[in-house]
Amino acid sequence: MQIAVRERRVPPAGLGEALRQARVDAGLSQAAVAVAIGVRPDYVSKLERGERCPSARVAESLASVLELSAAGTALLAAAAVQDAGRNHPARSTA
């Protein structure tokens, strides 16, 4: 059985800076955003530096927590990847 691995993509230019600015505008720290969306602060940092694309779940949570505009939410959703991480059903061995 072949295990599906997490899809890796390069985030669109400007996404990281847009996320950072939205977080600053909301008056939140990276740690506060991380707690609110259920990820580690270093993951939020990587998103803001443009090193990672968010999973679909994280993108949805970020849009809500940061109260992104419709355009911001659409940009984030377009950058999102399907989460095939540690808890994804495609990785189950049962």
Order of alpha helices (4+ residues) and beta strands (2+ residues): alpha-alpha-alpha-alpha-alpha
